[in-house]
Amino acid sequence: MQSRFGVLCLKTTFTHMLEARNVSAVYGSRIIFDHVSLRLSLGTVYCVSGPSGCGKTTLGRILAGLNRPAGGEILYDQESVSDTKKWPVQYLYQSPLTAMNPRWQIKKIVEEAGSVDAGLARMLGVETEWETRYPHELSGGQLQRVSILRSLGASPAFLIADEITAALDPVAQAQIWQLLLELTERCKLGIVAISHDESLISRIAQPGNHFSLSDQN
């Protein structure tokens, strides 16, 4: 299926679910959170909030298969992350530079995860003239667009967006989220937005799709 931008979108019947079942996380001897359960559907934005240190990023990394939980399990379509060769979840960092090789040009960075869809690049506002530039030559908003494009090259079902616009100005923040909401609606992508910004949360997710980790501590 294609969007009006000519972007190749995920074919789905909306039965795909990303689940956290009784997930726990610890740091040393401290329990960060315990018995967290979530059921996430495609085509929907979910928000995870809470104060600093409550484990928002840890939960996001667990959902993305980057960290292992101390207890419980993460499933996609009833299949455990430990049993899946290609986990259909991509993680977006607050600082895109964290996940980019500073010696690589943007073209190589974008193509690292897979082939680039030209329509998707246009939709995200990733300019062809950026291809020969290096990460330090782009602004924070431009880098975040590149990061999103690279992540989508892996054809994920879900994106974990960890405070991805927290360091951007209000205009860039609004532009990035407008693009992500467009992808959610037209391509049935599932998004988990990690944020402490209650104003942003109220704009991008329905009340029933907001999970506060502060309630777990």
C-alpha positions as a Markdown table, in Angstrom:
| # | Residue | x | y | z |
|---|---|---|---|---|
| 1 | Met | 0.0 | 0.0 | 0.0 |
| 2 | Gln | 1.2 | 3.5 | -0.8 |
| 3 | Ser | 0.5 | 6.9 | 0.8 |
| 4 | Arg | -0.2 | 10.0 | -1.2 |
| 5 | Phe | 3.5 | 10.7 | -1.0 |
| 6 | Gly | 4.3 | 7.6 | -2.9 |
| 7 | Val | 5.7 | 6.0 | 0.2 |
| 8 | Leu | 5.6 | 2.2 | 0.5 |
| 9 | Cys | 3.6 | 1.4 | 3.6 |
| 10 | Leu | 3.2 | -1.7 | 5.8 |
| 11 | Lys | 0.5 | -4.1 | 4.7 |
| 12 | Thr | -1.4 | -5.1 | 7.8 |
| 13 | Thr | -4.7 | -6.3 | 9.1 |
| 14 | Phe | -4.3 | -4.5 | 12.5 |
| 15 | Thr | -3.9 | -7.9 | 14.3 |
| 16 | His | -0.3 | -7.3 | 15.0 |
| 17 | Met | 0.5 | -6.5 | 18.6 |
| 18 | Leu | 3.6 | -5.5 | 20.5 |
| 19 | Glu | 3.2 | -6.7 | 24.1 |
| 20 | Ala | 5.1 | -6.3 | 27.4 |
| 21 | Arg | 4.0 | -9.0 | 29.8 |
| 22 | Asn | 4.9 | -8.4 | 33.5 |
| 23 | Val | 8.2 | -6.8 | 32.5 |
| 24 | Ser | 10.6 | -5.8 | 35.3 |
| 25 | Ala | 13.9 | -3.9 | 35.3 |
| 26 | Val | 16.6 | -3.6 | 37.9 |
| 27 | Tyr | 19.8 | -1.5 | 38.3 |
| 28 | Gly | 22.1 | -3.1 | 40.7 |
| 29 | Ser | 20.0 | -3.9 | 43.7 |
| 30 | Arg | 17.3 | -1.3 | 42.9 |
| 31 | Ile | 14.1 | -2.2 | 41.2 |
| 32 | Ile | 13.4 | 0.4 | 38.5 |
| 33 | Phe | 9.9 | -0.9 | 37.7 |
| 34 | Asp | 8.1 | -4.1 | 38.2 |
| 35 | His | 5.4 | -6.1 | 36.5 |
| 36 | Val | 4.7 | -3.6 | 33.7 |
| 37 | Ser | 2.3 | -4.9 | 31.0 |
| 38 | Leu | 1.4 | -3.1 | 27.8 |
| 39 | Arg | -0.5 | -4.1 | 24.6 |
| 40 | Leu | 0.3 | -1.9 | 21.6 |
| 41 | Ser | -1.4 | -1.9 | 18.3 |
| 42 | Leu | -0.3 | -0.7 | 14.8 |
| 43 | Gly | -1.5 | 2.6 | 13.6 |
| 44 | Thr | -1.5 | 4.2 | 17.0 |
| 45 | Val | 0.7 | 6.5 | 19.1 |
| 46 | Tyr | 1.3 | 5.5 | 22.7 |
| 47 | Cys | 3.1 | 7.7 | 25.3 |
| 48 | Val | 5.2 | 6.6 | 28.2 |
| 49 | Ser | 5.8 | 9.3 | 30.7 |
| 50 | Gly | 7.3 | 9.7 | 34.2 |
| 51 | Pro | 9.9 | 11.6 | 36.2 |
| 52 | Ser | 13.6 | 11.4 | 35.5 |
| 53 | Gly | 15.0 | 8.0 | 36.7 |
| 54 | Cys | 11.7 | 6.2 | 36.6 |
| 55 | Gly | 12.9 | 3.9 | 33.8 |
| 56 | Lys | 11.2 | 5.4 | 30.7 |
| 57 | Thr | 14.3 | 4.9 | 28.5 |
| 58 | Thr | 14.9 | 1.5 | 30.0 |
| 59 | Leu | 11.4 | 0.4 | 29.1 |
| 60 | Gly | 11.8 | 1.8 | 25.6 |
| 61 | Arg | 15.1 | -0.1 | 25.0 |
| 62 | Ile | 13.5 | -3.3 | 26.3 |
| 63 | Leu | 10.6 | -2.9 | 23.9 |
| 64 | Ala | 13.1 | -2.4 | 21.1 |
| 65 | Gly | 15.0 | -5.5 | 22.0 |
| 66 | Leu | 18.1 | -3.6 | 23.0 |
| 67 | Asn | 18.0 | -4.5 | 26.7 |
| 68 | Arg | 16.8 | -7.7 | 28.3 |
| 69 | Pro | 14.2 | -7.4 | 31.1 |
| 70 | Ala | 15.0 | -8.7 | 34.5 |
| 71 | Gly | 11.6 | -10.5 | 34.4 |
| 72 | Gly | 8.7 | -10.9 | 32.1 |
| 73 | Glu | 8.8 | -11.0 | 28.3 |
| 74 | Ile | 8.3 | -8.9 | 25.2 |
| 75 | Leu | 6.3 | -10.4 | 22.3 |
| 76 | Tyr | 5.3 | -9.4 | 18.8 |
| 77 | Asp | 2.5 | -11.5 | 17.3 |
| 78 | Gln | 2.9 | -13.9 | 20.3 |
| 79 | Glu | 6.5 | -14.5 | 19.4 |
| 80 | Ser | 9.2 | -13.6 | 21.9 |
| 81 | Val | 12.0 | -11.1 | 21.1 |
| 82 | Ser | 14.5 | -13.8 | 22.0 |
| 83 | Asp | 13.1 | -16.1 | 19.3 |
| 84 | Thr | 12.9 | -13.6 | 16.5 |
| 85 | Lys | 15.9 | -13.0 | 14.1 |
| 86 | Lys | 14.6 | -9.6 | 12.9 |
| 87 | Trp | 12.8 | -7.7 | 15.7 |
| 88 | Pro | 10.3 | -5.3 | 14.0 |
| 89 | Val | 10.9 | -2.4 | 16.4 |
| 90 | Gln | 13.4 | 0.5 | 15.8 |
| 91 | Tyr | 14.7 | 2.8 | 18.5 |
| 92 | Leu | 15.1 | 6.6 | 17.9 |
| 93 | Tyr | 17.5 | 8.4 | 20.3 |
| 94 | Gln | 17.0 | 11.9 | 21.7 |
| 95 | Ser | 20.4 | 12.8 | 20.2 |
| 96 | Pro | 20.7 | 11.2 | 16.7 |
| 97 | Leu | 24.5 | 11.6 | 16.9 |
| 98 | Thr | 24.5 | 8.9 | 19.5 |
| 99 | Ala | 23.6 | 6.3 | 16.8 |
| 100 | Met | 25.6 | 7.8 | 13.9 |
| 101 | Asn | 29.2 | 7.3 | 12.8 |
| 102 | Pro | 30.7 | 10.8 | 12.7 |
| 103 | Arg | 33.0 | 9.7 | 9.9 |
| 104 | Trp | 30.2 | 8.5 | 7.6 |
| 105 | Gln | 28.4 | 10.7 | 5.1 |
| 106 | Ile | 24.7 | 11.0 | 5.4 |
| 107 | Lys | 24.0 | 8.8 | 2.4 |
| 108 | Lys | 25.9 | 5.9 | 4.0 |
| 109 | Ile | 24.2 | 6.4 | 7.3 |
| 110 | Val | 20.8 | 6.3 | 5.8 |
| 111 | Glu | 21.5 | 3.2 | 3.7 |
| 112 | Glu | 22.9 | 1.3 | 6.7 |
| 113 | Ala | 19.5 | -0.2 | 7.6 |
| 114 | Gly | 18.3 | -0.9 | 4.1 |
| 115 | Ser | 17.2 | 0.6 | 0.8 |
| 116 | Val | 15.9 | 4.2 | 0.8 |
| 117 | Asp | 12.4 | 5.0 | -0.4 |
| 118 | Ala | 12.6 | 8.2 | -2.4 |
| 119 | Gly | 9.0 | 9.1 | -1.6 |
| 120 | Leu | 9.6 | 8.7 | 2.1 |
| 121 | Ala | 12.8 | 10.8 | 1.9 |
| 122 | Arg | 10.7 | 13.6 | 0.3 |
| 123 | Met | 8.0 | 13.3 | 2.9 |
| 124 | Leu | 10.5 | 13.6 | 5.7 |
| 125 | Gly | 12.2 | 16.5 | 4.1 |
| 126 | Val | 15.5 | 14.8 | 3.7 |
| 127 | Glu | 17.3 | 16.7 | 1.0 |
| 128 | Thr | 19.5 | 15.0 | -1.6 |
| 129 | Glu | 22.1 | 17.7 | -1.1 |
| 130 | Trp | 22.6 | 16.3 | 2.5 |
| 131 | Glu | 23.9 | 13.0 | 1.1 |
| 132 | Thr | 27.6 | 14.1 | 1.0 |
| 133 | Arg | 27.5 | 15.9 | 4.3 |
| 134 | Tyr | 28.6 | 14.6 | 7.7 |
| 135 | Pro | 26.4 | 14.5 | 10.8 |
| 136 | His | 28.1 | 17.6 | 12.4 |
| 137 | Glu | 27.1 | 19.6 | 9.3 |
| 138 | Leu | 23.4 | 19.2 | 9.9 |
| 139 | Ser | 21.1 | 20.8 | 12.5 |
| 140 | Gly | 19.4 | 18.8 | 15.2 |
| 141 | Gly | 16.1 | 18.7 | 13.4 |
| 142 | Gln | 17.7 | 17.7 | 10.1 |
| 143 | Leu | 19.6 | 14.9 | 11.9 |
| 144 | Gln | 16.4 | 13.6 | 13.5 |
| 145 | Arg | 14.8 | 13.4 | 10.0 |
| 146 | Val | 17.8 | 11.4 | 8.8 |
| 147 | Ser | 17.5 | 9.2 | 11.8 |
| 148 | Ile | 13.8 | 8.5 | 11.2 |
| 149 | Leu | 14.5 | 7.8 | 7.5 |
| 150 | Arg | 17.2 | 5.3 | 8.4 |
| 151 | Ser | 15.0 | 3.5 | 10.9 |
| 152 | Leu | 12.2 | 3.2 | 8.4 |
| 153 | Gly | 14.6 | 1.6 | 6.0 |
| 154 | Ala | 14.5 | -1.5 | 8.1 |
| 155 | Ser | 10.7 | -1.7 | 7.5 |
| 156 | Pro | 9.7 | -1.7 | 11.2 |
| 157 | Ala | 6.2 | -2.2 | 12.6 |
| 158 | Phe | 6.9 | 0.1 | 15.6 |
| 159 | Leu | 9.2 | 3.0 | 16.4 |
| 160 | Ile | 10.3 | 3.9 | 19.9 |
| 161 | Ala | 10.7 | 7.7 | 20.0 |
| 162 | Asp | 12.7 | 8.5 | 23.1 |
| 163 | Glu | 12.4 | 12.2 | 23.8 |
| 164 | Ile | 13.3 | 12.8 | 20.1 |
| 165 | Thr | 12.2 | 16.4 | 20.0 |
| 166 | Ala | 13.1 | 17.5 | 23.5 |
| 167 | Ala | 16.2 | 19.4 | 22.3 |
| 168 | Leu | 14.5 | 21.0 | 19.3 |
| 169 | Asp | 12.8 | 24.4 | 19.0 |
| 170 | Pro | 9.0 | 24.4 | 19.0 |
| 171 | Val | 8.8 | 24.7 | 15.2 |
| 172 | Ala | 11.1 | 21.8 | 14.5 |
| 173 | Gln | 9.3 | 19.7 | 17.2 |
| 174 | Ala | 5.9 | 20.4 | 15.6 |
| 175 | Gln | 7.3 | 19.5 | 12.1 |
| 176 | Ile | 8.8 | 16.2 | 13.3 |
| 177 | Trp | 5.6 | 15.1 | 15.1 |
| 178 | Gln | 3.4 | 16.1 | 12.2 |
| 179 | Leu | 5.5 | 13.8 | 10.0 |
| 180 | Leu | 5.3 | 10.9 | 12.5 |
| 181 | Leu | 1.6 | 11.3 | 12.9 |
| 182 | Glu | 1.2 | 11.2 | 9.1 |
| 183 | Leu | 3.2 | 7.9 | 9.0 |
| 184 | Thr | 1.0 | 6.5 | 11.8 |
| 185 | Glu | -2.2 | 7.3 | 10.0 |
| 186 | Arg | -1.2 | 6.4 | 6.5 |
| 187 | Cys | 1.3 | 3.6 | 6.9 |
| 188 | Lys | -0.2 | 2.1 | 10.1 |
| 189 | Leu | 3.1 | 2.4 | 11.9 |
| 190 | Gly | 2.9 | 2.0 | 15.7 |
| 191 | Ile | 4.8 | 4.6 | 17.7 |
| 192 | Val | 5.8 | 4.7 | 21.4 |
| 193 | Ala | 6.7 | 8.2 | 22.4 |
| 194 | Ile | 8.7 | 8.5 | 25.5 |
| 195 | Ser | 8.4 | 12.0 | 27.0 |
| 196 | His | 8.0 | 14.1 | 30.2 |
| 197 | Asp | 6.3 | 16.9 | 28.2 |
| 198 | Glu | 2.6 | 16.6 | 29.2 |
| 199 | Ser | 1.7 | 19.2 | 26.6 |
| 200 | Leu | 3.2 | 17.1 | 23.8 |
| 201 | Ile | 1.6 | 14.0 | 25.2 |
| 202 | Ser | -1.8 | 15.6 | 25.1 |
| 203 | Arg | -1.4 | 16.5 | 21.5 |
| 204 | Ile | -0.1 | 13.3 | 20.0 |
| 205 | Ala | -1.9 | 10.5 | 22.0 |
| 206 | Gln | -5.4 | 9.7 | 23.2 |
| 207 | Pro | -5.8 | 9.6 | 27.0 |
| 208 | Gly | -6.3 | 5.8 | 26.9 |
| 209 | Asn | -2.9 | 5.5 | 25.2 |
| 210 | His | -0.9 | 7.2 | 27.9 |
| 211 | Phe | 1.1 | 5.1 | 30.4 |
| 212 | Ser | 2.8 | 6.7 | 33.3 |
| 213 | Leu | 5.7 | 4.9 | 34.9 |
| 214 | Ser | 5.4 | 7.1 | 38.0 |
| 215 | Asp | 2.3 | 5.1 | 38.8 |
| 216 | Gln | 4.5 | 2.0 | 39.1 |
| 217 | Asn | 7.0 | 3.4 | 41.6 |
